[in-house]
Amino acid sequence: MPIQIIDNDRLYRKIARQLSGLISAGEFAPGQRLPAERELAQQLGVSRPSVREALIALEIEGKVEVRVGSGVFVTAQPTAAAPVTLQEGEGPFELIKARSIVEGETAACAAHDADADDLREIRDTVAAMERAHVEGQGGDVADRAFHLAIATATHNGPLVSVVQLLWDQGRGAVWKQMEKHFETAELREATLRDHRAVLEEIEARDPAGARTAMRRHLARVGREFTKGWDQQSGRAEGAAPRAQRRSRPPALRKARRT
């Protein structure tokens, strides 16, 4: 039997590719509202977060649009649209889960191993985020520095590399598009509070507290992603227009997770 190419494509890209094919084939017409997120997830045999990530990828490509409070609709496609070449990044929900596992333990190690210089560096990153918040500027630079400073405080080079990899992979086009659906000044303030809480636990030399505070922070980010998307896309399951409910959506192939 010949050697076959290993399929390592991201799950949300497989879903997006299938939906894109149905749109191109006319199964979903321009202006038509896509089936509810729950229905798509059930037909595809995947989680709803994976469906959200796929719809965000299609939004980036201009194939669908999210209408506030109404749902996700197919856009009118030009006959020869240029392909979108963006660094999509990892799926935000999978990434948050991975970061919670890794950075929860990283924060716990930092609470045990950080020296005075490490603590000063972490405090400085929180102060930089506070200044950015007061000045109404984006806090991504200080946010990244905060998480890397905690990793550095473990005095474990591989952990630093993993945290940096997870952060940099996450800030692709899909993550940034998702942020547009939920980012507000109030939520930036919540992130700042989360960071202060992690810092306090590390300064208190409480590994369990630091782990919990970091995981609580990342869990909140995941909830806000979901809440922001739901508010924008009008996730009222079964709220499709009456005319659309009469016709069943095309059958979808189960998305394989390999």
N, C-alpha and C positions, 0 to 999 in steps of 0.2 A: 504494500500500500504506500503510495507516495506521501512524503511529508507535506502537511498542510500548514498554511499560515495561521499563526495564533491570533485570534480575534481579541484584541485588548482595547477595543473602542469603548468609550464611556457609555454607560447605560442610557443616560439622557440623550446622547447623540443618536443612539439607535432609535429611540422613540421619536426624536425630532425628524430623523430621516424618513421614517415611515409616514408620519403625518405630512411631511413635505411632499412625499410622493403622492399621497391621496389628494392633496391640494392641487398638484400639477396635473393629476389625472381628471380633475373636475369633480371628484367625489365630494369635496367641500368647495362650494362656489364663492367667488368674491362677495363680500358682504355678509356671508353666512356666519352665524354664531357656532363655534365649535361645541361639541357635547360637553357636559359638565365634567369637571375634573374627576369626580368620583367614578363616573361612568367610563371615562377613558382609562383610569387606573384598573378598573375591574376587567375591561376587555383585554388590556395589554398584560395583565397579570403582574403589575408592578406597583410600587408604592406611590402615593399621591405626591410626595416631595419630588420623585423622579419625573412625574408628569409636569410639575411646576417648572422644573429646571429645563425640560424640553420646550415648553411653551415660551420661556424666557429666551432660549436660544433662537426660536423661530421669530420672536419679536425683534431681536437684534438683526436678524437677516431681513427684516421687513416683510415677512410673509404673513404675520398676524399682527393685530393691534389690540391692546388692552384698553377697553372703554370703561372709564370709572363707573362702578356700580352696575354695569350691564353685562360684562363678560369678555370673552376673547373672540375676535372676529377675523375672518380671512380678509386680507387686503387685496386690492386690485394689483395684480402682478404685471409689470412690463414684459413685453415679449422676449426681450433679450437682456435680462437683468445681470449686471456684473456680479460675480460671486463675492460674498463678503469674506474678507480674510482678516479675522480678529483672533487674538489670543483669548480663547474662550475661558480657559481655566477649568478647574475641577468643578463638579456640581456643588453648589453652596451647602446643601444639607448634608451630603456625605462628608464634605470638608469640615463642617462644624463638629460632626461626630468624631472624626479623626483628631481634630484639635482638642476636643474635650478629653479624650483618652490620653493623649500625649502631654498636653499642657497642664492638665490637672496634676499629673505626677511630677511634671517639671516644677510647678509651683511648690509642691510638697517638698521636693528635694532642695529648692532654693531656701525654704524656711529653715531647713536644717543646716545647709552648707554656706549660705551667703556670709561674706565678711563685710566689714564696715564700708569698704569701697563699693561693693556690689549694692548694698542698701542705698548708698548715696546716689548711685546711677539710676536705680529704679525710681527713687524719689524725684530725680531730675526729669525723668520722662513723664511722670504724672504732672509735674509743674508745667512742663512744656505743653501738655494737653490742656491744662487749665487755661494757659495763656491763649492757645488757639481757640478755645471755646469762647472766652471773653471777647476776643477780637473777631469772632464770627468766621474764622477760617477753618478749613478742613483739618482734621486731626490725624490723618492716616500716617504721616511720618512719625509723629510722637507715639501713636498707637503701636506701630510696628516696633519702634525702639523699646517700648515698654515690655512687650512680649519677649523680645530678644535679650533684653537686660535680665529678665527673670531666668531665661535659659542659660545665659552666661554665668549667673550666680550659682549654678549647679556645679561649675568647674568640670563640665563633661562636654568635650568637643562634639561628639556625635549627637548629643541632645540639642546643642545649639544649631547644628546643621539641619536636623529634622524640623525644628520649630521654624527656622528660616525658610526651608523648602515648603512647608505647609502654608506659611503666610504668603510667600511669593506666588505659589500656584493658585492661591485663592483669589488674588486680586486681578482676575481676568475679566473679560467682558460680561460674562454671565453674572458674576458677583456684583459688578458695578451697576448692571441693569437692574438687578434685584434691589439694590440699595435705593434706586430711584423710587421704588414703590413703597418705601417706608421711612426714609431718612428725614428726620426733623431735628430741630434744636433740642426738643425735650428728650429725644432718644440719645442724642449726643451727650446730654447731661447724665442720662442713665448710665451710659458707658463709662463716663468719668467717675460716677459713684462706684460702679463695679470695680474699676481699677484701684480706687482708694481702698476698697474693702480687701482686695487681694494684697495690696501693700501692707495694710495693717496686720494681716495674718502672718505675712512673712516677717515683718518686724517683731511680732510677738513670738516668733520661733515656734509657730504652731503648724506643723505639716498637714494635719488633718483639716484644720481650718482653712489653710491656703488652698488645698485641693478642692474643698467644697466651694470656696469663693470663686475660684477660676471656673469650675464646672457650672456654677450658677450663672456666671457672666455669659459663658458661651451658650448655655441653654436659653437665656433671655434673648440673645441675638437670634437664635433659631426661631423662637416664638414670634419675635418682631418681624422677621422675614415673612413668616406665614401669615401673620395678621395684616401686614401691609399689602401682601399679594391678594389676600382675600378681599380686602376693602377696595382695592383697585379693580379686581376682576369681577366683583359682584358675585361672590360665591354663594348664591342662593340656589342650592341644588334643585334642579327641576324648574328653574325660572326662565327657561328658554321660551321664546315666543310660541304661541299656539300653533302657528303654521309649521314651525320646525318640528314640533313634537310628533306630528303625524307620521313623519318618515324616520325610519330607524337609521342610525349612522352606519356607514360601511363596516364590515367585519374587519377587525384588526388582528394582526398576528401577534402572538405572545412574544414580548421582548425578552430575549435570552440574556441572562446576567453574566455570561462567560466573558 
